C-alpha cells in the first residue's frame, strides 16, 4: 500500500470557496477509481488559524497501478492545469487501521511528520511508532489512521481522520490540522488492517 499527498499552498488572500466548489463538483469523480483505497480531500485555511491556505489531498493506494493511472491520467492533469505541477510526496504504508468512529464520515484530519533519529536503528524507531499507532487507532473519534515511511528522507508520516470538526482535532505545534471536504473510498473495505508486513 502506498500513501501519497501533494500540498498546494495558496496566497493568503485566496478565496478558499474556490477549493470547496472544486471538490463539491469534482470530488465524486474518484468515488469508483480502480486501485484507490481512499482519497481524503483536505484543506486548511488561515481563517481557521492555519499558517497557510492549502489544498492537500491525501491518498492511500491499494496498488501502484491505480496510483500510476491517476498520476499519468486526466485526474492529476486537472491539478497541473489549474495549480501547476506540485511535488508529489509518497510513502510506503507501514500500518493502517480503522478506528471506533469508522462508520462516521470524517470531518477533520491531522498530519504529523516525524524524522527518524539518525542514531536509532530504523527498525527500532518503527517498532516504537507501530505501538503508538495501535493506541492511536483505538482513540475516541478516530475514523481511520495510517502510518507510513519515506526511506529516502527517513521520515515517518502519521495521518489520522477524525469524526469531529478540525477545530476539535488534536493541537500540537508539530501537527497540521485539516478539514475533510470529501472522502472517495472505493477500495477502503479492502485495505489491509494492521501492520503491512
Secondary structure, 3 states (H helix, E strand, C coil): CEEEECCEEECCCCCCHHHHHHHHHHHHHHCCCCCEEEEEEEEECHHHCCCCEEECCEEEECCHHHHHHHHCCHHHHHHHHHHCCCCCEEEEEEEEEECCCCCCCCCEEEEEEEECCCCCCHHHHHHHHHHHHHHHHCCCCEEEEEEEEECCCCEEEEEEEECCCHHHCCCCCCEEEEEEEEEECCCHHHCCCEECC
